[in-house]
Amino acid sequence: MFPQHVIALKRDGRELSPAEIEAFVRGATDGSWMDYQLSAMLMAIYLNGMTADEVAAYTEAMMNSGVVADLSDVPGIKVDKHSTGGVGDKVSLPLAAMVTACGVPVPMISGRGLGHSGGTLDKLESIPGFNVNLSLPDYAKQVAQVGCALIGQTKDLAPSDKKLYALRDVTATVECIPLICGSIMSKKLAEGIDALVLDVKFGRGAFMKEIEAARELASTMVGIGQAMGKGVRALLTAMDQPLGRAVGNAVEVVESVACLRGEGPADLMEVTYALGEEMLVLGGAADDIASARAKLEGVIADGSAAAKFGEIIAAQGGDAAVVDDPAGVLPAARQTVPLVAAKAGIVQDVDAMEVALAALRLGAGRAKAEDNVNPAVGITGLVKVGETVAEGQPLAVIHADDDESWAAAEVRLRECIKIGDTTVATPPLIAERIG
């Protein structure tokens, strides 16, 4: 199959066969297609789209471009969760421990933060000693022994995606739902999972700004999973203001531990419970949402969820004392300064994107993939829309390592946290369930 022949078919809006799609993906993997040919195909897909059958074939070819983890020796239904990314989204940390404590194996391969969106791996690596770079055999062994492993993508998993994503980034073809779905789902399905729950976010702090686009993305990914024999559910969740009250890395670990003790912010607990309920039902540990919720609340109440988080941390070389004494274990910023309200009133708005950019300015994230992350800095104590504040009351606390970054973050936060006199009705946090 000559590359130019396959490119011409998609250029003209034709539906590609599985063999033609496989040739394209193989060309990205083994280098038999030149970068300019791969780029031309990506643009043709961007302009003409893909049918459901094409997306399924593309995802399967990407998944099979490398090793597919074998977890067949692990008893039970293996279930993972994926979020499309947001601000303050630390759900994966408490969720994995809670679901595992309920008896469902959770093999989870996550990513790093880039741009405004935080990364699970960066949060985990703020725990001293935590190793996210397990080999696939060690990953499978830990899932069998502990019930959960939290690692980064290995070079053997869906290697075609790394090549194609790099080209999408420089050819303005990132914002393409078939390509996004293939990228996400190929890596997730290569983990060796049986089922998947998706948290697809929409709003100012999300990749998808409008709920219609989030719905299309979620529906496509659910369809891919079902076409490949996997149980997949998706929740559409709002991301106009940050999730929880902390944005950063170590500070989000602190909030995750609070969540495991049932003391997390209400919105964080709501999303964590909702995703966990779906995971337990898919994993066969609960018959319905109500019984799943009871089990999740039970492992928090009896301490087994927090204990499981400590077990996971210890298995991956981290300091499990963080579960009992986060402040004594995690890195801390040089200065902690409250941002106080200039007047009394009701919080009208907390712009998630602007909060993320403030945290980025502090050093909590990456503007470029090669940037270093400062695990200690961030923002805590964020007020929520609809809350009443008094003059002089802290609206947030800025954790900074130098005066310059603190000042830049302070300006952004003061501009994006709006105080007024009118009562504010906030829309539901969980908008829809798909699948």
Long-range contacts (C-beta under 8 A, 24 or more apart in sequence): 3-27, 3-33, 3-34, 3-37, 3-41, 4-37, 6-41, 7-37, 7-40, 7-41, 7-44, 10-41, 10-44, 10-45, 10-48, 11-40, 11-44, 11-48, 13-48, 15-51, 15-53, 15-54, 16-50, 16-54, 16-57, 17-57, 18-57, 18-60, 18-61, 21-54, 21-57, 21-58, 21-61, 22-57, 22-61, 24-61, 25-58, 25-61, 25-62, 25-65, 25-160, 25-164, 26-61, 26-65, 26-160, 28-65, 28-160, 28-163, 28-164, 29-65, 29-66, 29-159, 29-160, 29-163, 35-167, 38-163, 38-164, 38-167, 39-167, 39-171, 42-164, 42-167, 42-168, 42-171, 42-173, 42-176, 42-179, 43-171, 43-173, 45-173, 45-176, 45-178, 45-179, 46-173, 46-176, 46-179, 49-178, 50-178, 52-220, 52-223, 52-227, 54-178, 55-178, 55-181, 55-182, 55-220, 55-223, 55-224, 56-223, 56-224, 56-227, 56-228, 58-178, 58-182, 59-181, 59-182, 59-185, 59-186, 59-189, 59-224, 59-228, 60-186, 60-228, 61-160, 62-158, 62-160, 62-161, 62-164, 62-182, 62-183, 62-186, 63-158, 63-185, 63-186, 63-187, 63-189, 63-190, 65-158, 65-159, 65-160, 65-161, 65-186, 66-155, 66-156, 66-157, 66-158, 66-159, 66-160, 66-190, 67-136, 67-154, 67-156, 67-157, 67-190, 68-189, 68-190, 68-192, 69-107, 69-136, 69-139, 69-140, 69-157, 69-190, 69-191, 69-192, 70-140, 70-192, 71-105, 71-107, 71-140, 71-143, 71-144, 71-191, 71-192, 71-193, 72-192, 73-140, 73-144, 74-105, 74-107, 74-140, 74-143, 74-144, 75-105, 76-103, 76-104, 76-105, 76-283, 76-284, 77-104, 77-105, 77-194, 77-195, 77-231, 77-282, 77-283, 77-284, 78-104, 78-105, 78-106, 78-107, 78-143, 78-192, 78-193, 78-194, 78-195, 78-283, 79-104, 79-105, 79-106, 79-193, 79-194, 79-195, 79-196, 79-197, 79-279, 79-282, 79-283, 80-106, 80-107, 80-108, 80-109, 80-188, 80-191, 80-193, 80-195, 80-196, 80-197, 81-106, 81-108, 81-196, 81-197, 81-198, 81-199, 81-275, 81-279, 82-184, 82-188, 82-196, 82-197, 82-198, 82-199, 83-198, 83-199, 83-201, 84-184, 84-198, 84-199, 84-200, 84-201, 84-206, 84-207, 84-208, 84-214, 84-217, 85-117, 85-118, 85-201, 85-206, 85-207, 86-117, 86-118, 86-201, 86-205, 86-206, 86-239, 86-242, 86-243, 86-352, 87-116, 87-117, 87-118, 87-205, 87-239, 87-242, 87-243, 87-247, 87-352, 87-353, 87-355, 87-356, 87-359, 88-118, 88-242, 88-243, 88-244, 88-245, 88-246, 88-247, 88-252, 88-268, 88-352, 88-355, 88-382, 89-117, 89-118, 89-199, 89-201, 89-239, 89-243, 90-118, 90-120, 90-123, 90-243, 90-244, 90-246, 90-252, 90-253, 90-255, 90-256, 90-259, 90-268, 91-199, 91-243, 91-268, 91-271, 91-272, 91-275, 92-120, 92-150, 93-120, 93-123, 93-124, 93-150, 93-252, 93-253, 93-256, 93-259, 93-309, 94-256, 94-257, 94-259, 94-260, 94-264, 94-272, 94-305, 94-309, 95-272, 95-275, 95-276, 95-279, 96-148, 96-150, 96-309, 96-312, 97-148, 97-260, 97-305, 97-306, 97-308, 97-309, 97-312, 98-260, 98-272, 98-276, 98-296, 98-299, 98-300, 98-305, 98-308, 99-276, 99-279, 99-280, 99-283, 99-296, 100-146, 100-147, 100-148, 100-308, 100-312, 101-299, 101-304, 101-305, 101-307, 101-308, 102-276, 102-280, 102-285, 102-286, 102-295, 102-296, 102-299, 103-147, 103-283, 103-285, 104-147, 104-279, 104-280, 104-283, 104-284, 104-285, 105-143, 105-147, 105-148, 105-283, 106-143, 106-147, 106-148, 106-279, 107-139, 107-140, 107-143, 107-148, 107-149, 107-191, 107-192, 107-193, 108-148, 108-149, 108-150, 108-151, 108-191, 109-139, 109-151, 109-152, 109-153, 109-157, 109-187, 109-188, 109-191, 110-150, 110-151, 110-152, 111-152, 111-153, 112-152, 112-366, 113-365, 113-366, 113-373, 114-365, 114-366, 114-369, 115-360, 115-365, 115-366, 115-367, 116-205, 116-353, 116-356, 116-357, 116-360, 116-365, 117-207, 117-356, 117-365, 118-247, 118-248, 118-249, 118-252, 118-356, 118-359, 118-364, 118-365, 120-150, 121-152, 122-249, 122-365, 122-373, 122-375, 123-249, 123-250, 123-252, 123-253, 123-256, 124-150, 124-253, 124-318, 125-249, 125-375, 126-249, 126-250, 126-253, 126-330, 126-331, 126-375, 126-376, 127-253, 127-313, 127-318, 127-319, 127-322, 127-329, 127-330, 128-318, 128-319, 128-329, 128-330, 128-331, 129-317, 129-318, 129-319, 130-313, 130-316, 130-317, 130-318, 130-319, 131-316, 131-317, 131-318, 132-316, 134-316, 140-192, 142-315, 142-316, 145-315, 146-311, 146-312, 146-315, 147-308, 148-308, 148-312, 149-312, 149-315, 149-316, 150-312, 150-316, 151-316, 153-187, 157-187, 157-190, 157-191, 158-186, 158-187, 158-190, 160-186, 161-186, 161-187, 177-213, 177-216, 177-217, 177-220, 178-220, 180-217, 181-217, 181-220, 181-221, 181-224, 182-224, 184-221, 185-221, 185-224, 185-225, 189-225, 189-228, 189-230, 193-230, 194-230, 194-231, 195-230, 195-231, 195-232, 195-279, 195-282, 195-283, 196-225, 196-230, 196-231, 196-232, 196-233, 197-232, 197-233, 197-234, 197-235, 197-275, 197-278, 197-279, 197-282, 198-222, 198-232, 198-233, 198-234, 198-235, 199-234, 199-235, 199-237, 199-271, 199-275, 200-234, 200-235, 200-236, 200-237, 201-236, 201-237, 201-238, 201-239, 202-236, 202-237, 202-238, 202-239, 202-431, 203-238, 203-239, 203-240, 203-352, 204-239, 204-240, 204-351, 204-352, 204-353, 205-239, 205-240, 205-241, 205-242, 205-351, 205-352, 205-353, 205-355, 205-356, 206-239, 206-352, 211-236, 211-431, 211-432, 215-432, 215-434, 218-434, 218-435, 219-434, 222-434, 222-435, 226-435, 231-282, 232-435, 233-278, 233-282, 233-433, 233-434, 233-435, 234-433, 234-434, 234-435, 235-271, 235-274, 235-275, 235-278, 235-430, 235-432, 235-433, 235-434, 236-430, 236-431, 236-432, 236-433, 236-434, 237-271, 237-429, 237-430, 237-431, 238-427, 238-428, 238-429, 238-430, 238-431, 239-352, 240-351, 240-352, 241-349, 241-350, 241-351, 241-352, 241-355, 241-384, 241-385, 242-350, 242-352, 242-355, 242-356, 242-382, 243-267, 243-268, 243-271, 244-268, 244-382, 245-380, 245-381, 245-382, 245-383, 245-384, 246-378, 246-379, 246-380, 246-381, 246-382, 247-355, 247-356, 247-359, 247-364, 247-378, 247-379, 247-382, 248-359, 248-362, 248-364, 248-375, 248-377, 248-378, 248-379, 248-380, 248-399, 249-364, 249-373, 249-374, 249-375, 249-376, 249-378, 250-330, 250-331, 250-332, 250-375, 250-376, 250-378, 251-378, 251-379, 251-380, 251-399, 252-378, 253-322, 253-326, 253-330, 254-326, 254-327, 254-330, 254-380, 255-380, 256-309, 257-306, 257-309, 257-322, 257-323, 257-326, 260-300, 260-305, 260-306, 260-309, 260-323, 261-300, 261-306, 262-297, 262-300, 262-301, 265-384, 267-384, 267-429, 270-429, 270-430, 271-429, 271-430, 273-297, 274-430, 278-433, 330-375, 330-376, 331-375, 331-376, 332-376, 332-399, 333-376, 333-377, 333-378, 333-399, 333-400, 333-401, 334-400, 334-401, 334-402, 335-399, 335-400, 335-401, 335-403, 335-406, 336-397, 336-398, 336-399, 337-397, 337-398, 337-400, 337-406, 337-410, 338-381, 338-394, 338-396, 338-397, 338-398, 339-394, 339-395, 339-396, 339-397, 339-398, 339-410, 339-413, 339-414, 339-417, 340-392, 340-393, 340-394, 340-395, 341-389, 341-390, 341-391, 341-392, 341-393, 341-394, 341-395, 341-419, 342-391, 342-419, 343-391, 343-419, 344-388, 344-389, 344-390, 344-391, 344-419, 345-388, 345-389, 345-419, 345-420, 345-421, 346-386, 346-387, 346-388, 346-389, 346-419, 346-420, 346-421, 346-422, 346-423, 346-424, 347-383, 347-384, 347-385, 347-386, 347-387, 347-388, 347-389, 347-395, 347-417, 347-418, 347-419, 347-424, 348-385, 348-418, 348-419, 348-420, 348-422, 348-424, 349-385, 349-416, 349-417, 349-418, 350-382, 350-383, 350-384, 350-385, 350-416, 350-417, 350-418, 351-416, 351-417, 354-412, 354-413, 354-415, 354-416, 355-379, 355-382, 355-412, 355-413, 355-416, 357-412, 358-398, 358-408, 358-409, 358-412, 358-413, 358-416, 359-409, 361-405, 361-408, 361-409, 361-412, 362-398, 362-399, 362-400, 362-401, 362-405, 362-406, 362-409, 363-401, 363-405, 374-401, 376-401, 377-401, 377-405, 379-409, 379-413, 383-417, 385-424, 385-426, 386-423, 386-424, 386-425, 386-426, 389-419
